[in-house]
Amino acid sequence: MGKGYTIFSTVFLAIGGFLFGYDSGIITSTISLPHFIDYFDAPSATVTGGIVSAFQGGAILGTIWNMLFADKLGRKQTIFWGSVVSCIGCALQAGAVKMSMLIIGRFIAGAAIGMLTSTIPMYAAELAEAKHRGSLSGLLQWFLSWGFLVAQWLGYGCSFVDNHFQWRFPLAFQIVPGLILISGIWFLTESPRWLVEKDRFDEARQVLQRLRSDGTNDDEIDLEFREIRDVIAADRAAGNTSWKKIITKPSWRKRLILGCGVQAFGPLSGINVINYYGPQIYRILDIQNQTALMIIGISGALSIVYCTIGLLLLDRFGRIKPLIISACGLAAALVVNAAQAQHLDPSNRAQARSMVAMNFIFSLFYTPLGIISWVYPAEIFPVEVRALGNAITTFTNWTLNLIFAQFSPTALNHIGFRYFYVFFVFNVIALICYSLFYPETKGKTLEQMDELFGDQLIPHAMNDPEGAKIATEKDAVMVSHVENKEKA
């Protein structure tokens, strides 16, 4: 099995990204379709914001659930239950007869996405080798782009149907990826890091053998297993076992702040305003709804190309340089559109084309941030608080998503493209933060992250096998001495 099985596992897990992308993207076309508007009596901008933001509100609940229970359940069961919840929420949306039923369905589906998005990148990172970890844990964003693409073109296609199938079928289709995850998750192995943290050493060693069996000799597998085990043991010996340590221990608190920061800069970039409210933005440019949906679909297709290239380059160029380039490009695209809007003339088609092109450029430069915002938090936390840390960072993301989803329709109605100046400022702040505060994680194992944050307690077996062996022998002698003393 080996590397092929590892790749298969991470690709299968990333179906959760497709679910996320589709759930998020389908609402863009749904709320703009004539039969949807007629059925729900022309929802106001406030209600429209509520439909979109219910999803983010549910996701916040899902991340809170993960903070409390994900570490106890493990990675597989968390994904299973998240998929079950998703199917329930999506079924309610497809069968909605009242606005309240639709919003409740969106909220429940959002809770599932909160559970999945704070687990899948972390799970993939724990399965992957360090040299491929960025691209494999970043598959969530690649599949998310596919989800958006399918949602955009399915919504566009259904816009030509002249009945309620126009909006009910796209909402019902959300159930499919959830069912795939439910049926297939049990064929995957549990995370070896989580198994070691739960003192299930034999199982963890077997899982590593299964994940690394082709192309990696037994000695290297032994070293990786020892590194995982020794770092966890050293943290326990130092008393680093309480969830409170993520706040009280300075180096762990720094990791939390950086993880929350990179997750926050995703929604603060302005991406979700463009994704969720694309038709409303293009109406400002006097572009008709079907044409707007087609433009959004083309942008979605291009984003897959961008994301594919980004994943192929991520483990070569690292995390921080692409983030810096991303922030520069995002800020530039936004400020150009905001400046053009100062003299907006809807009859000037050349200007409209220019502003649409800026949105395409924005999508290009968002790609590195979109990928790395999932990868970076998934790899920087110690295993003792990895589930908690990822849940908190994802909570940050969804909280900001909720705020902008709720208030963006009103902002766009009142100030139009000038709203983009807000996100221009945030991207400049992101650029400064990436440059000054974020360490590069490329090529490090998950256990070697403690080198970057100044809290290494023991030599790492994959970097220093002899040093790790000596340290382990000293620990064994010390434990034996303490046990003999207690017996005496």
C-alpha positions as CSV (number, residue, x, y, z in Angstrom):
1,M,0.0,0.0,0.0
2,G,2.3,2.7,1.3
3,K,2.4,6.1,-0.5
4,G,-0.4,5.1,-2.8
5,Y,-2.7,4.4,0.2
6,T,-1.6,7.7,1.8
7,I,-2.5,9.6,-1.3
8,F,-5.8,7.8,-1.7
9,S,-6.6,8.5,2.0
10,T,-5.9,12.3,1.7
11,V,-7.8,12.5,-1.6
12,F,-10.8,10.7,-0.1
13,L,-10.8,13.0,2.9
14,A,-10.7,16.1,0.7
15,I,-14.2,15.1,-0.6
16,G,-15.2,17.1,2.5
17,G,-13.7,20.1,0.8
18,F,-15.9,19.5,-2.2
19,L,-18.9,19.4,0.2
20,F,-17.8,22.7,1.7
21,G,-17.2,24.3,-1.7
22,Y,-20.5,23.1,-3.1
23,D,-22.6,24.0,0.0
24,S,-21.0,27.5,0.0
25,G,-21.2,28.1,-3.7
26,I,-24.7,26.8,-4.5
27,I,-26.3,29.5,-2.4
28,T,-24.8,32.2,-4.7
29,S,-27.0,31.1,-7.6
30,T,-29.9,29.9,-5.5
31,I,-30.8,33.2,-3.9
32,S,-30.7,34.9,-7.3
33,L,-33.0,32.5,-9.2
34,P,-36.5,33.8,-10.1
35,H,-38.5,30.8,-8.8
36,F,-36.6,30.9,-5.5
37,I,-37.4,34.6,-5.2
38,D,-41.1,34.1,-6.1
39,Y,-41.5,31.1,-3.8
40,F,-40.1,32.9,-0.7
41,D,-41.8,36.3,-1.6
42,A,-38.7,38.3,-2.6
43,P,-36.5,38.0,0.5
44,S,-35.0,41.3,1.6
45,A,-31.3,42.0,1.8
46,T,-31.4,41.3,5.5
47,V,-33.1,37.9,5.0
48,T,-30.7,37.1,2.1
49,G,-27.8,37.8,4.5
50,G,-29.5,35.6,7.1
51,I,-29.7,32.7,4.6
52,V,-26.0,32.9,3.8
53,S,-24.9,33.7,7.4
54,A,-26.9,30.8,8.9
55,F,-24.3,28.5,7.3
56,Q,-21.5,30.3,9.0
57,G,-23.4,30.4,12.3
58,G,-23.7,26.6,12.1
59,A,-20.1,26.2,11.2
60,I,-19.2,28.1,14.4
61,L,-21.2,25.6,16.4
62,G,-19.5,22.8,14.6
63,T,-16.0,24.1,15.6
64,I,-17.1,24.5,19.2
65,W,-18.3,20.8,19.1
66,N,-14.9,19.9,17.9
67,M,-13.2,21.8,20.7
68,L,-15.1,19.7,23.2
69,F,-15.2,16.3,21.6
70,A,-13.0,15.8,18.6
71,D,-9.9,14.7,20.5
72,K,-12.0,12.0,22.4
73,L,-13.6,10.7,19.3
74,G,-10.6,10.6,17.0
75,R,-10.3,11.8,13.4
76,K,-12.5,9.1,11.7
77,Q,-15.5,9.3,13.9
78,T,-15.5,13.1,13.8
79,I,-15.7,13.0,10.0
80,F,-18.4,10.3,10.1
81,W,-20.7,12.3,12.4
82,G,-20.0,15.5,10.5
83,S,-21.1,13.8,7.3
84,V,-24.3,12.5,9.0
85,V,-25.2,16.0,10.2
86,S,-24.5,17.4,6.7
87,C,-27.0,15.0,5.1
88,I,-29.7,16.0,7.6
89,G,-29.1,19.7,7.0
90,C,-29.0,19.4,3.2
91,A,-32.2,17.3,3.1
92,L,-34.0,20.0,5.1
93,Q,-32.9,22.7,2.6
94,A,-34.0,20.7,-0.5
95,G,-37.4,20.1,1.1
96,A,-37.9,23.6,2.5
97,V,-41.5,24.9,2.4
98,K,-40.8,28.0,4.6
99,M,-37.9,30.3,4.9
100,S,-37.4,29.2,8.5
101,M,-36.9,25.6,7.4
102,L,-34.4,26.6,4.8
103,I,-32.4,28.7,7.3
104,I,-32.4,25.8,9.9
105,G,-31.2,23.4,7.2
106,R,-28.4,25.8,6.3
107,F,-27.5,26.1,9.9
108,I,-27.3,22.3,10.4
109,A,-25.3,21.9,7.2
110,G,-22.9,24.6,8.4
111,A,-22.4,22.8,11.7
112,A,-21.2,19.8,9.7
113,I,-18.8,21.9,7.7
114,G,-17.4,23.4,10.8
115,M,-16.7,19.9,12.1
116,L,-15.2,18.7,8.8
117,T,-13.0,21.7,8.0
118,S,-11.3,21.7,11.4
119,T,-10.6,18.0,11.1
120,I,-9.8,17.1,7.5
121,P,-6.6,19.2,6.9
122,M,-5.2,18.1,10.3
123,Y,-6.0,14.4,9.6
124,A,-4.4,14.6,6.2
125,A,-1.3,16.3,7.7
126,E,-1.0,13.6,10.3
127,L,-1.1,10.9,7.5
128,A,1.3,12.5,5.1
129,E,5.1,12.6,5.0
130,A,6.7,16.0,5.7
131,K,8.0,16.4,2.1
132,H,4.5,16.1,0.7
133,R,2.4,17.4,3.6
134,G,1.6,20.8,2.1
135,S,0.1,19.5,-1.1
136,L,-1.7,16.6,0.5
137,S,-3.3,18.6,3.3
138,G,-4.0,21.4,0.8
139,L,-6.2,19.1,-1.3
140,L,-9.1,20.4,0.8
141,Q,-8.8,23.7,-1.1
142,W,-8.5,21.9,-4.4
143,F,-11.7,19.9,-3.9
144,L,-13.3,23.1,-2.4
145,S,-12.6,24.7,-5.8
146,W,-14.2,21.8,-7.6
147,G,-17.2,22.1,-5.3
148,F,-17.6,25.7,-6.1
149,L,-17.3,25.0,-9.9
150,V,-19.9,22.3,-9.8
151,A,-22.2,24.5,-7.8
152,Q,-21.7,27.5,-10.1
153,W,-22.4,25.6,-13.4
154,L,-25.2,23.5,-11.9
155,G,-26.8,26.7,-10.7
156,Y,-26.3,28.3,-14.1
157,G,-27.7,25.2,-15.9
158,C,-30.8,25.0,-13.6
159,S,-31.5,28.7,-14.2
160,F,-32.9,27.7,-17.6
161,V,-35.5,25.4,-15.9
162,D,-38.8,27.1,-15.5
163,N,-40.1,25.5,-12.3
164,H,-39.1,24.8,-8.7
165,F,-36.6,22.2,-9.8
166,Q,-34.5,25.3,-10.7
167,W,-33.5,25.7,-7.0
168,R,-34.6,22.4,-5.2
169,F,-32.4,20.1,-7.2
170,P,-29.1,22.0,-6.7
171,L,-29.8,22.1,-2.9
172,A,-30.6,18.3,-2.9
173,F,-27.4,17.5,-4.7
174,Q,-25.5,18.6,-1.6
175,I,-26.3,15.3,0.0
176,V,-24.2,13.3,-2.4
177,P,-20.6,14.0,-1.1
178,G,-21.9,13.5,2.5
179,L,-23.1,10.0,1.6
180,I,-19.8,9.2,0.0
181,L,-17.9,10.2,3.1
182,I,-20.3,8.2,5.4
183,S,-19.8,5.1,3.3
184,G,-16.1,5.3,2.8
185,I,-14.6,6.7,6.0
186,W,-14.3,3.3,7.7
187,F,-11.9,2.1,5.0
188,L,-9.3,4.6,6.2
189,T,-6.8,4.2,9.0
190,E,-6.9,6.3,12.1
191,S,-4.2,8.9,12.5
192,P,-1.0,7.4,13.9
193,R,-0.3,10.5,15.9
194,W,-3.7,10.3,17.6
195,L,-3.2,6.6,18.3
196,V,0.2,7.3,20.0
197,E,-1.3,10.1,22.0
198,K,-3.9,7.6,23.2
199,D,-1.2,5.1,24.1
200,R,-2.2,2.7,21.3
201,F,1.3,2.1,20.2
202,D,1.0,-1.2,18.4
203,E,-1.8,0.1,16.3
204,A,0.1,3.3,15.5
205,R,3.1,1.3,14.4
206,Q,1.0,-0.8,12.1
207,V,-0.7,2.3,10.6
208,L,2.7,3.9,9.9
209,Q,3.8,0.6,8.2
210,R,0.7,0.7,6.1
211,L,1.2,4.4,5.1
212,R,4.9,4.2,4.4
213,S,5.5,0.6,3.3
214,D,6.6,1.3,-0.3
215,G,9.7,3.5,-0.8
216,T,10.4,3.7,3.0
217,N,12.5,1.1,4.8
218,D,11.7,-0.3,8.2
219,D,14.4,1.7,9.9
220,E,12.9,5.0,8.7
221,I,9.5,3.9,9.8
222,D,10.9,3.1,13.2
223,L,12.6,6.5,13.4
224,E,9.3,8.3,12.6
225,F,7.4,6.2,15.1
226,R,10.1,6.9,17.8
227,E,10.0,10.6,17.0
228,I,6.2,10.8,17.4
229,R,6.3,8.7,20.6
230,D,9.3,10.5,22.2
231,V,7.9,14.0,21.6
232,I,4.6,13.1,23.1
233,A,6.3,11.5,26.1
234,A,8.5,14.5,26.6
235,D,5.5,16.9,26.6
236,R,3.8,14.7,29.1
237,A,6.9,14.7,31.3
238,A,7.0,18.5,31.1
239,G,3.3,18.6,32.2
240,N,2.1,19.8,28.7
241,T,-1.1,17.7,28.8
242,S,-3.8,20.2,29.7
243,W,-5.9,22.0,27.1
244,K,-5.2,25.2,29.1
245,K,-1.5,25.0,28.0
246,I,-2.6,26.3,24.6
247,I,-3.3,29.6,26.3
248,T,-0.9,29.7,29.2
249,K,2.3,28.3,27.5
250,P,3.8,31.2,25.5
251,S,5.1,29.1,22.6
252,W,1.8,27.3,22.2
253,R,-0.1,30.6,22.5
254,K,2.1,32.0,19.7
255,R,1.1,29.0,17.5
256,L,-2.5,29.7,18.3
257,I,-2.3,33.4,17.4
258,L,-0.5,32.6,14.1
259,G,-3.0,29.9,13.2
260,C,-6.0,32.1,14.0
261,G,-4.3,34.9,12.0
262,V,-3.8,33.0,8.8
263,Q,-7.4,31.6,9.0
264,A,-8.7,35.1,9.7
265,F,-6.9,36.6,6.7
266,G,-9.0,34.3,4.4
267,P,-12.3,36.0,5.0
268,L,-10.6,39.3,5.6
269,S,-9.3,39.2,2.1
270,G,-12.8,39.8,0.7
271,I,-13.1,36.4,-1.0
272,N,-16.4,35.4,0.5
273,V,-18.1,38.7,-0.5
274,I,-17.1,38.1,-4.1
275,N,-18.1,34.4,-4.0
276,Y,-21.4,34.7,-2.1
277,Y,-22.6,37.9,-3.7
278,G,-21.2,37.7,-7.2
279,P,-24.6,38.3,-8.9
280,Q,-25.3,41.3,-6.7
281,I,-21.8,42.8,-7.5
282,Y,-22.3,42.3,-11.2
283,R,-25.8,43.9,-11.1
284,I,-24.0,47.1,-10.0
285,L,-22.2,46.8,-13.4
286,D,-25.5,46.3,-15.2
287,I,-24.7,42.6,-16.0
288,Q,-27.8,40.3,-16.1
289,N,-28.1,37.4,-13.7
290,Q,-27.5,34.5,-16.1
291,T,-24.5,36.3,-17.6
292,A,-23.2,36.9,-14.1
293,L,-23.6,33.2,-13.2
294,M,-21.7,32.3,-16.4
295,I,-18.8,34.7,-15.4
296,I,-18.7,33.2,-11.9
297,G,-18.6,29.7,-13.5
298,I,-15.7,30.6,-15.7
299,S,-13.9,32.1,-12.7
300,G,-14.5,28.9,-10.8
301,A,-13.0,26.8,-13.6
302,L,-9.9,29.0,-13.7
303,S,-9.6,28.7,-9.9
304,I,-9.1,24.9,-10.2
305,V,-6.2,25.6,-12.7
306,Y,-4.7,28.1,-10.2
307,C,-5.1,25.7,-7.3
308,T,-3.6,22.7,-9.1
309,I,-0.5,24.8,-9.9
310,G,-0.4,26.1,-6.3
311,L,-0.5,22.6,-4.8
312,L,2.3,21.4,-7.1
313,L,4.5,24.3,-6.1
314,L,3.6,24.5,-2.4
315,D,6.2,22.0,-1.0
316,R,8.9,23.5,-3.2
317,F,8.5,27.2,-2.3
318,G,7.1,26.8,1.2
319,R,4.3,28.7,2.9
320,I,5.4,32.2,3.6
321,K,6.6,33.6,0.3
322,P,3.4,32.5,-1.5
323,L,1.4,34.2,1.3
324,I,3.3,37.5,0.8
325,I,2.8,37.4,-3.0
326,S,-0.9,36.6,-2.4
327,A,-1.5,39.5,-0.1
328,C,0.2,41.9,-2.6
329,G,-1.9,40.7,-5.5
330,L,-5.2,40.7,-3.5
331,A,-4.7,44.3,-2.3
332,A,-3.8,45.5,-5.8
333,A,-6.9,43.9,-7.4
334,L,-9.2,45.3,-4.8
335,V,-7.9,48.9,-4.8
336,V,-8.1,49.0,-8.6
337,N,-11.7,48.0,-8.6
338,A,-12.6,50.4,-5.7
339,A,-10.8,53.2,-7.6
340,Q,-12.7,52.5,-10.8
341,A,-16.0,52.5,-8.9
342,Q,-15.4,56.2,-8.0
343,H,-16.3,57.0,-11.6
344,L,-18.6,54.1,-12.4
345,D,-20.5,54.3,-15.7
346,P,-22.7,51.1,-16.2
347,S,-23.0,52.0,-19.9
348,N,-19.2,51.8,-20.3
349,R,-18.7,48.2,-21.2
350,A,-14.9,48.5,-21.4
351,Q,-14.9,49.6,-17.7
352,A,-17.2,46.7,-16.8
353,R,-14.9,44.2,-18.5
354,S,-11.9,45.7,-16.7
355,M,-13.6,45.4,-13.3
356,V,-14.6,41.8,-14.1
357,A,-11.0,41.1,-15.0
358,M,-9.9,42.4,-11.7
359,N,-12.1,39.9,-10.0
360,F,-10.4,37.1,-12.0
361,I,-7.0,38.4,-10.9
362,F,-8.2,38.5,-7.4
363,S,-9.2,34.8,-7.7
364,L,-5.7,34.0,-9.0
365,F,-3.9,35.7,-6.0
366,Y,-6.3,34.3,-3.5
367,T,-5.2,30.7,-4.4
368,P,-2.0,30.6,-2.2
369,L,-3.9,32.0,0.8
370,G,-6.8,29.6,0.2
371,I,-4.6,26.6,0.3
372,I,-2.2,27.7,3.1
373,S,-4.9,28.9,5.4
374,W,-5.9,25.3,5.8
375,V,-2.3,23.8,5.7
376,Y,-0.5,26.1,8.2
377,P,-2.8,25.7,11.2
378,A,-3.0,21.9,10.6
379,E,0.8,21.5,11.0
380,I,1.9,23.9,13.7
381,F,0.2,22.5,16.8
382,P,1.5,19.7,19.1
383,V,-0.6,16.6,18.9
384,E,-1.9,17.1,22.5
385,V,-3.8,20.2,21.4
386,R,-3.9,19.7,17.6
387,A,-7.7,19.1,17.5
388,L,-8.4,21.9,19.9
389,G,-6.0,24.3,18.1
390,N,-7.5,23.6,14.7
391,A,-11.0,23.9,16.0
392,I,-10.2,27.4,17.5
393,T,-8.5,28.6,14.3
394,T,-11.4,27.4,12.2
395,F,-13.8,29.0,14.7
396,T,-12.0,32.3,13.9
397,N,-12.5,31.8,10.2
398,W,-16.2,31.0,10.5
399,T,-16.9,33.9,12.9
400,L,-15.5,36.4,10.5
401,N,-17.4,34.7,7.6
402,L,-20.6,35.1,9.6
403,I,-20.0,38.8,10.2
404,F,-19.3,39.6,6.5
405,A,-22.0,37.3,5.2
406,Q,-24.6,39.1,7.3
407,F,-23.6,42.6,6.6
408,S,-22.2,42.5,3.0
409,P,-25.5,42.7,1.1
410,T,-26.4,45.9,2.9
411,A,-22.9,47.3,2.4
412,L,-23.0,46.5,-1.3
413,N,-26.4,48.1,-1.6
414,H,-25.2,51.3,0.0
415,I,-21.6,51.9,-1.1
416,G,-21.0,49.3,-3.9
417,F,-17.4,48.7,-4.9
418,R,-16.1,51.2,-2.3
419,Y,-16.7,48.4,0.2
420,F,-13.5,46.8,-1.3
421,Y,-11.4,49.5,0.4
422,V,-12.1,47.7,3.7
423,F,-10.5,44.5,2.4
424,F,-7.6,46.3,0.8
425,V,-6.6,47.5,4.2
426,F,-6.9,44.0,5.7
427,N,-4.7,42.6,2.9
428,V,-2.0,45.2,3.6
429,I,-2.1,44.2,7.3
430,A,-1.8,40.5,6.3
431,L,1.3,41.3,4.2
432,I,3.0,43.0,7.1
433,C,2.2,40.1,9.5
434,Y,3.4,37.4,7.1
435,S,6.6,39.2,6.6
436,L,7.4,39.8,10.3
437,F,5.8,37.0,12.3
438,Y,5.3,33.8,10.4
439,P,8.1,31.1,10.5
440,E,8.5,28.8,7.5
441,T,7.3,25.2,8.1
442,K,8.3,23.5,4.8
443,G,10.0,20.2,5.2
444,K,9.6,19.9,9.0
445,T,7.8,16.9,10.5
446,L,4.9,17.7,12.7
447,E,7.0,16.9,15.7
448,Q,9.9,19.2,14.6
449,M,7.6,22.2,14.7
450,D,8.8,22.7,18.3
451,E,12.2,23.8,16.9
452,L,10.5,26.7,15.1
453,F,8.7,27.9,18.2
454,G,11.5,27.4,20.7
455,D,10.0,24.7,22.9
456,Q,12.0,21.6,21.8
457,L,12.3,19.1,24.7
458,I,14.1,16.1,23.2
459,P,16.2,15.3,20.1
460,H,14.1,14.3,17.1
461,A,14.7,10.8,15.9
462,M,14.5,11.6,12.2
463,N,17.1,14.4,12.5
464,D,19.3,13.0,15.3
465,P,18.7,9.3,15.7
466,E,21.6,8.8,18.1
467,G,20.7,11.7,20.3
468,A,17.1,10.5,20.5
469,K,18.3,7.0,21.4
470,I,20.4,8.3,24.2
471,A,17.6,10.5,25.5
472,T,15.2,7.6,25.4
473,E,17.7,5.3,27.3
474,K,18.2,8.0,29.9
475,D,14.4,8.3,30.3
476,A,14.1,4.6,30.7
477,V,16.8,4.5,33.3
478,M,15.1,7.3,35.2
479,V,11.7,5.7,35.1
480,S,13.1,2.4,36.3
481,H,14.9,4.2,39.1
482,V,11.7,5.9,40.2
483,E,9.7,2.6,40.1
484,N,12.4,0.8,42.2
485,K,12.4,3.6,44.7
486,E,8.6,3.4,45.0
487,K,8.8,-0.3,45.5
488,A,11.4,0.0,48.2
